[in-house]
Amino acid sequence: MTGRLLLVGGAGGVALSVDAAVTALVQARDRGFHTHLVNTAETLAVTAAANDLADEVNAVDFEQPGECARWAHDRDFDVVLGVREMAQVAVAESAEVLGVAGNPPDAVRRVRTKDACREALRAAGFRQPSVRLCENVADAAAFVAATPGPWVVKPRDAMGSVGVRLVTGPEDLPAAVDALPDRRPFLVEEFVDGPEFSVEGVFLGGSPKVLAVTAKEKLPPPQFVEVGHVLPAELSAETHADIEETVCAALAALELRFGVFHVELWLDRGEVVLGEVHVRVGGDWLHRLLAHAVPGLELFGLVLDDALGRPVPQDLTPTRAAAARFLTASPGRLVAVRGWDEVLSHPAVLHAELSVAPGSLLNEVRESTDRPGVVIVGADTPAEARRLAEKLVGEVELVVEPVREADHG
């Protein structure tokens, strides 16, 4: 064995999270690592595909503050990783107590709290949307009255577009607040117009290394659910350089230095406006897109090699392209799926998945988990990848019958 890896949070209970955890464990095993996975007992029960790849598995409630660090305190690990958003604070706390490479826990807590991250970036000189932490509709109405709209209502620390709604005036606020996942304090912030992108990268030697910029497509407001990604984005060299410089400077200002990163942003009249910052791989199968676009890239293996001081590739520029396209459908009961076998047999498909079957109830797409399926393709260029993904998804028919409200409930 050449090292001991602690994978905090293992996999979540969805296929995407399992795939990311499996990828990390395989890349660690191939490098001779002894792997130890910890997760909540409840989630361990439904993530056997990841658990079975680890050399050791323990039930640890990593979401409880300090619990994972206390468990890890008298153990021996060389690297601590996590592929899940909710595990990142525990990853940082565990790395700190073990004395191994990691991000400062306070820095991770800051970026996981969206308004705190916005304030830190604004203080460092980066453009940020105006934002207010609100307790109730009255707080939100006061912010709306004092700032130009439109605005976005969102949870303070959720993900997957859960509870994110556009509001165009105070009359929209009650419904937007009711759509939040809980009654904890929430955010209202300035809506930023312009195309949205994300930056995928890795820290090498403590410094950020951008691997690719991803172009995003979202459903029209009031929801903001992503329905398409193209990697790499088709950008001018100047714009790409501006994005890369801004993101790397922001990560340094936030005192982040270890693992992988996924940073969201907008281009507003050509100016970079930073969005959310994450110290984990991007969702929506971006790790699959990245692995295709950069031939030979092993993202988690790169982190492991760097942590142990091993040589790492210097040229990590994408030479191919990939795209992900999500299926959408009208709400109702799914009766049949047509054209899916043709998608599965297409030679350019890297991954395709349906999360529904005939008989399933389909909801209005208000958050990521409402999307019924995804198709991921590889191609030589971003334009080719985008067109092919759109074509294949367009050839899939989800036959849906209306459902009475009483039946749906």
C-alpha positions as CSV (number, residue, x, y, z in Angstrom):
1,M,0.0,0.0,0.0
2,T,1.2,3.5,-0.8
3,G,-1.2,5.5,1.2
4,R,-4.4,5.5,3.2
5,L,-7.5,7.4,1.9
6,L,-10.4,8.5,4.0
7,L,-13.5,9.1,1.8
8,V,-15.9,11.1,3.9
9,G,-19.5,10.9,3.1
10,G,-19.0,8.1,0.6
11,A,-21.8,8.2,-2.0
12,G,-25.2,9.8,-1.8
13,G,-28.3,7.9,-2.6
14,V,-28.5,8.9,-6.3
15,A,-26.7,7.4,-9.3
16,L,-24.6,10.5,-10.0
17,S,-23.2,10.5,-6.4
18,V,-22.5,6.8,-6.5
19,D,-20.7,7.2,-9.8
20,A,-18.4,9.9,-8.5
21,A,-17.6,7.9,-5.3
22,V,-16.9,4.8,-7.3
23,T,-14.7,6.8,-9.7
24,A,-12.7,8.2,-6.7
25,L,-12.3,4.7,-5.1
26,V,-11.2,3.0,-8.3
27,Q,-8.6,5.7,-9.0
28,A,-7.4,5.4,-5.4
29,R,-7.2,1.6,-5.6
30,D,-5.3,1.7,-8.9
31,R,-2.7,3.8,-7.1
32,G,-2.3,1.3,-4.3
33,F,-4.3,3.2,-1.6
34,H,-6.0,1.5,1.3
35,T,-9.5,3.1,1.2
36,H,-11.7,3.7,4.2
37,L,-15.2,5.0,3.6
38,V,-17.5,6.7,6.2
39,N,-21.1,7.6,5.7
40,T,-24.3,7.7,7.7
41,A,-25.8,4.3,8.5
42,E,-29.0,5.3,6.6
43,T,-27.1,6.1,3.4
44,L,-24.7,3.1,3.7
45,A,-27.8,0.9,3.4
46,V,-28.5,2.2,-0.2
47,T,-25.0,2.7,-1.6
48,A,-23.6,-0.8,-1.8
49,A,-21.9,-0.1,-5.2
50,A,-19.6,2.4,-3.6
51,N,-19.3,0.7,-0.2
52,D,-18.2,-2.6,-1.7
53,L,-15.2,-1.0,-3.3
54,A,-13.7,0.3,-0.1
55,D,-11.4,-1.7,2.0
56,E,-13.1,-0.6,5.2
57,V,-16.5,1.0,5.9
58,N,-17.8,2.7,9.1
59,A,-21.1,4.4,9.9
60,V,-20.2,8.0,11.0
61,D,-22.7,10.9,11.0
62,F,-20.4,13.3,9.1
63,E,-23.1,16.0,9.0
64,Q,-22.9,16.4,12.7
65,P,-20.4,19.2,13.5
66,G,-17.0,17.7,14.5
67,E,-18.3,14.1,14.6
68,C,-16.1,12.8,11.7
69,A,-13.0,14.7,13.0
70,R,-13.5,13.1,16.5
71,W,-13.8,9.7,14.8
72,A,-10.6,10.2,12.7
73,H,-8.6,11.8,15.5
74,D,-6.6,8.7,16.6
75,R,-6.5,7.0,13.2
76,D,-3.9,7.1,10.4
77,F,-4.7,8.6,7.0
78,D,-2.6,10.3,4.3
79,V,-5.4,11.9,2.3
80,V,-9.0,13.0,3.1
81,L,-11.5,13.5,0.3
82,G,-15.2,13.8,-0.2
83,V,-17.3,13.9,-3.4
84,R,-20.5,15.3,-1.8
85,E,-21.3,18.9,-1.0
86,M,-22.6,18.1,2.5
87,A,-19.3,16.3,3.4
88,Q,-16.9,19.2,2.7
89,V,-16.8,20.7,6.2
90,A,-16.2,17.3,7.7
91,V,-13.5,16.6,5.1
92,A,-11.7,19.9,6.1
93,E,-12.1,19.2,9.9
94,S,-10.8,15.7,9.6
95,A,-7.8,16.7,7.5
96,E,-7.0,19.4,10.0
97,V,-7.1,17.1,13.0
98,L,-5.0,14.5,11.1
99,G,-2.4,17.1,10.1
100,V,-2.7,16.3,6.3
101,A,-3.4,18.5,3.3
102,G,-6.8,20.1,3.3
103,N,-8.8,23.3,3.2
104,P,-9.2,25.4,6.3
105,P,-12.5,24.4,7.9
106,D,-13.5,28.1,8.3
107,A,-12.9,28.7,4.6
108,V,-15.2,25.8,3.7
109,R,-17.9,26.9,6.1
110,R,-17.7,30.3,4.5
111,V,-18.2,29.1,0.9
112,R,-21.0,26.7,2.0
113,T,-22.9,29.7,3.4
114,K,-23.8,31.7,0.3
115,D,-24.2,35.1,1.8
116,A,-21.0,34.8,3.8
117,C,-19.2,33.8,0.6
118,R,-20.7,36.8,-1.3
119,E,-19.5,39.1,1.5
120,A,-16.0,37.7,1.5
121,L,-15.7,38.0,-2.3
122,R,-17.1,41.5,-2.3
123,A,-14.7,42.6,0.4
124,A,-11.9,41.2,-1.8
125,G,-12.9,43.3,-4.7
126,F,-14.9,40.9,-6.8
127,R,-18.3,41.9,-8.3
128,Q,-21.2,40.2,-6.5
129,P,-25.0,40.4,-6.6
130,S,-26.5,42.4,-3.8
131,V,-27.9,40.0,-1.2
132,R,-29.8,40.0,2.1
133,L,-30.4,37.3,4.7
134,C,-34.1,37.3,5.5
135,E,-36.2,35.8,8.3
136,N,-39.6,36.3,6.7
137,V,-41.5,37.8,3.8
138,A,-41.4,41.2,5.4
139,D,-37.6,41.2,5.4
140,A,-37.5,40.1,1.7
141,A,-40.0,42.9,0.8
142,A,-37.8,45.5,2.4
143,F,-34.9,44.4,0.3
144,V,-37.0,44.3,-2.8
145,A,-38.2,47.8,-2.2
146,A,-34.7,49.1,-1.8
147,T,-32.9,47.4,-4.7
148,P,-33.5,47.2,-8.5
149,G,-35.1,43.9,-9.7
150,P,-35.7,41.3,-10.6
151,W,-34.6,39.2,-7.7
152,V,-33.9,35.6,-6.7
153,V,-35.1,33.8,-3.6
154,K,-33.0,30.9,-2.5
155,P,-32.0,28.8,0.5
156,R,-28.9,29.8,2.4
157,D,-27.0,26.5,1.9
158,A,-28.9,24.1,-0.3
159,M,-28.0,22.7,-3.8
160,G,-29.6,21.3,-6.9
161,S,-31.8,24.4,-7.5
162,V,-34.0,23.4,-4.6
163,G,-36.2,26.3,-3.6
164,V,-34.6,28.8,-6.1
165,R,-37.2,31.1,-7.6
166,L,-37.2,34.3,-9.6
167,V,-39.4,37.1,-8.3
168,T,-40.3,40.2,-10.3
169,G,-42.1,42.2,-7.6
170,P,-43.2,42.0,-4.0
171,E,-46.4,40.2,-5.0
172,D,-44.2,37.1,-6.0
173,L,-42.5,36.8,-2.6
174,P,-45.1,34.8,-0.6
175,A,-45.2,32.0,-3.2
176,A,-41.4,32.0,-3.5
177,V,-40.9,31.8,0.2
178,D,-43.4,29.0,0.5
179,A,-41.4,27.1,-2.1
180,L,-38.3,27.0,0.1
181,P,-37.4,23.6,1.5
182,D,-37.6,24.8,5.2
183,R,-38.3,27.8,7.3
184,R,-34.7,28.7,8.2
185,P,-33.4,32.1,7.2
186,F,-33.2,32.4,3.4
187,L,-31.6,34.8,0.9
188,V,-33.0,37.3,-1.5
189,E,-30.4,38.6,-4.1
190,E,-30.1,40.6,-7.2
191,F,-30.8,38.7,-10.4
192,V,-27.8,38.7,-12.7
193,D,-28.6,38.6,-16.4
194,G,-26.3,37.1,-19.0
195,P,-25.1,33.6,-19.9
196,E,-24.0,31.3,-17.1
197,F,-20.9,29.1,-16.9
198,S,-19.0,27.0,-14.4
199,V,-15.3,26.4,-14.0
200,E,-14.0,23.0,-13.2
201,G,-10.6,22.6,-11.7
202,V,-8.2,21.1,-9.2
203,F,-5.6,22.4,-6.7
204,L,-2.1,21.4,-7.5
205,G,0.6,22.3,-5.0
206,G,-2.0,24.4,-3.2
207,S,-2.7,26.6,-6.2
208,P,-5.8,26.4,-8.5
209,K,-5.5,24.8,-11.9
210,V,-8.5,25.4,-14.3
211,L,-9.3,22.4,-16.4
212,A,-12.3,23.6,-18.3
213,V,-15.1,26.2,-18.5
214,T,-18.5,24.7,-18.9
215,A,-21.4,26.5,-20.7
216,K,-24.8,26.0,-19.1
217,E,-28.4,26.1,-20.2
218,K,-31.3,26.5,-17.8
219,L,-35.0,26.3,-17.9
220,P,-36.6,29.8,-18.2
221,P,-37.6,31.5,-14.9
222,P,-39.1,31.4,-12.4
223,Q,-37.1,28.1,-11.9
224,F,-33.4,27.9,-12.6
225,V,-33.0,24.2,-13.2
226,E,-30.1,23.2,-15.5
227,V,-31.0,21.2,-18.6
228,G,-27.8,21.3,-20.5
229,H,-24.0,21.5,-20.2
230,V,-21.3,21.8,-22.9
231,L,-17.6,21.4,-22.0
232,P,-15.5,23.2,-22.9
233,A,-17.5,26.3,-23.5
234,E,-17.1,28.1,-26.8
235,L,-15.3,31.3,-25.7
236,S,-12.7,33.7,-27.1
237,A,-9.2,33.2,-25.7
238,E,-9.5,36.6,-24.1
239,T,-12.8,35.8,-22.3
240,H,-11.5,32.4,-21.2
241,A,-8.3,34.0,-19.8
242,D,-10.4,36.6,-17.9
243,I,-12.6,33.9,-16.4
244,E,-9.6,31.8,-15.4
245,E,-7.8,34.7,-13.8
246,T,-10.9,35.9,-11.9
247,V,-11.7,32.4,-10.6
248,C,-8.1,31.6,-9.5
249,A,-7.8,35.0,-7.7
250,A,-11.2,34.4,-6.0
251,L,-10.2,30.9,-4.7
252,A,-7.0,32.4,-3.3
253,A,-8.9,35.2,-1.6
254,L,-11.2,32.6,-0.1
255,E,-8.1,30.7,1.3
256,L,-9.0,27.5,-0.6
257,R,-6.1,25.3,-1.5
258,F,-6.9,21.6,-1.7
259,G,-9.0,19.1,-3.8
260,V,-11.2,19.9,-6.7
261,F,-13.4,23.0,-7.3
262,H,-16.5,24.0,-9.2
263,V,-17.2,27.7,-9.4
264,E,-20.3,29.2,-11.0
265,L,-20.4,32.6,-12.7
266,W,-22.2,34.8,-15.2
267,L,-20.9,37.1,-18.0
268,D,-22.9,40.3,-17.6
269,R,-22.1,42.5,-20.6
270,G,-18.7,40.8,-20.8
271,E,-17.9,41.2,-17.1
272,V,-17.3,38.2,-14.8
273,V,-19.8,38.0,-11.9
274,L,-19.0,35.2,-9.6
275,G,-21.7,32.9,-8.3
276,E,-21.4,30.0,-5.9
277,V,-18.1,28.4,-5.0
278,H,-17.8,24.7,-4.3
279,V,-14.8,22.6,-3.2
280,R,-16.1,19.4,-4.8
281,V,-16.7,18.1,-8.3
282,G,-19.5,19.7,-10.2
283,G,-22.8,17.9,-10.3
284,D,-24.8,16.8,-13.4
285,W,-22.2,14.3,-14.4
286,L,-19.6,17.0,-15.1
287,H,-16.8,14.6,-14.0
288,R,-17.8,12.3,-16.9
289,L,-17.7,15.3,-19.4
290,L,-14.4,16.4,-18.1
291,A,-12.8,12.9,-18.3
292,H,-13.8,12.7,-21.9
293,A,-12.7,16.2,-22.9
294,V,-9.3,15.8,-21.3
295,P,-8.1,12.3,-22.5
296,G,-6.4,10.3,-19.8
297,L,-7.5,12.7,-17.0
298,E,-8.2,11.0,-13.6
299,L,-9.5,13.8,-11.5
300,F,-9.4,12.3,-8.1
301,G,-6.2,10.4,-8.9
302,L,-4.7,13.8,-9.7
303,V,-5.5,15.0,-6.2
304,L,-4.1,11.9,-4.6
305,D,-0.9,12.0,-6.6
306,D,-0.4,15.7,-5.8
307,A,-1.1,15.1,-2.1
308,L,1.7,12.5,-1.9
309,G,4.1,14.6,-3.9
310,R,4.0,12.4,-7.0
311,P,4.5,13.8,-10.5
312,V,1.3,15.0,-12.2
313,P,0.6,15.8,-15.9
314,Q,1.3,19.4,-16.8
315,D,-0.8,19.6,-20.0
316,L,-4.4,19.2,-19.0
317,T,-6.0,21.1,-21.8
318,P,-9.3,19.7,-23.3
319,T,-8.7,18.3,-26.8
320,R,-12.2,16.9,-27.2
321,A,-15.7,18.0,-26.1
322,A,-18.7,16.6,-24.3
323,A,-22.3,17.6,-23.6
324,A,-25.0,16.6,-21.2
325,R,-28.7,17.1,-22.0
326,F,-31.5,16.4,-19.5
327,L,-35.0,15.2,-20.5
328,T,-38.0,17.2,-19.4
329,A,-41.7,16.4,-19.7
330,S,-45.1,17.7,-18.8
331,P,-46.4,16.7,-15.3
332,G,-48.5,13.5,-15.1
333,R,-48.2,9.8,-15.1
334,L,-45.6,8.3,-17.5
335,V,-47.3,5.8,-19.8
336,A,-44.4,4.9,-22.2
337,V,-40.9,5.8,-23.3
338,R,-40.1,5.8,-27.0
339,G,-36.8,6.1,-28.7
340,W,-34.6,5.3,-25.6
341,D,-33.1,2.1,-27.0
342,E,-31.8,4.1,-30.0
343,V,-30.1,6.5,-27.6
344,L,-28.4,3.7,-25.7
345,S,-27.1,2.2,-28.9
346,H,-25.6,5.4,-30.3
347,P,-21.8,5.1,-30.4
348,A,-21.1,8.7,-29.1
349,V,-23.2,8.2,-25.9
350,L,-20.9,8.2,-22.9
351,H,-23.7,7.7,-20.4
352,A,-27.5,7.7,-20.5
353,E,-29.9,7.2,-17.7
354,L,-33.6,7.3,-17.0
355,S,-34.7,7.8,-13.4
356,V,-38.4,7.0,-14.2
357,A,-40.3,4.1,-15.7
358,P,-43.9,3.6,-17.0
359,G,-46.2,4.2,-14.1
360,S,-44.0,6.9,-12.5
361,L,-45.5,10.3,-11.6
362,L,-43.6,13.2,-13.2
363,N,-43.6,16.5,-11.4
364,E,-43.1,20.0,-12.9
365,V,-39.4,20.5,-13.1
366,R,-38.7,22.8,-10.2
367,E,-35.4,21.2,-9.0
368,S,-32.7,18.9,-10.3
369,T,-34.3,15.7,-9.0
370,D,-37.5,16.4,-11.1
371,R,-35.6,15.8,-14.3
372,P,-36.5,12.3,-15.6
373,G,-33.3,11.5,-17.4
374,V,-30.0,12.5,-19.0
375,V,-27.9,11.8,-22.1
376,I,-24.2,12.5,-22.2
377,V,-22.3,12.5,-25.5
378,G,-18.7,13.0,-26.6
379,A,-17.6,14.7,-29.8
380,D,-14.7,16.4,-31.4
381,T,-16.0,20.0,-30.9
382,P,-18.3,21.7,-28.4
383,A,-20.8,22.6,-31.2
384,E,-20.9,19.0,-32.4
385,A,-21.5,17.7,-28.8
386,R,-24.2,20.2,-28.2
387,R,-26.1,19.4,-31.4
388,L,-25.8,15.7,-30.9
389,A,-27.1,15.8,-27.3
390,E,-30.0,18.0,-28.3
391,K,-30.8,15.7,-31.3
392,L,-30.8,12.5,-29.2
393,V,-32.9,13.9,-26.4
394,G,-35.3,15.4,-29.0
395,E,-35.8,11.9,-30.4
396,V,-36.9,10.5,-27.0
397,E,-40.7,10.7,-26.4
398,L,-42.0,10.5,-22.8
399,V,-45.7,9.7,-23.2
400,V,-47.5,11.2,-20.2
401,E,-51.2,11.2,-19.2
402,P,-52.7,13.9,-17.0
403,V,-53.3,13.0,-13.4
404,R,-56.0,14.3,-11.2
405,E,-54.8,16.3,-8.2
406,A,-56.3,13.8,-5.8
407,D,-54.5,10.9,-7.6
408,H,-51.2,12.8,-7.6
409,G,-51.4,13.4,-3.9
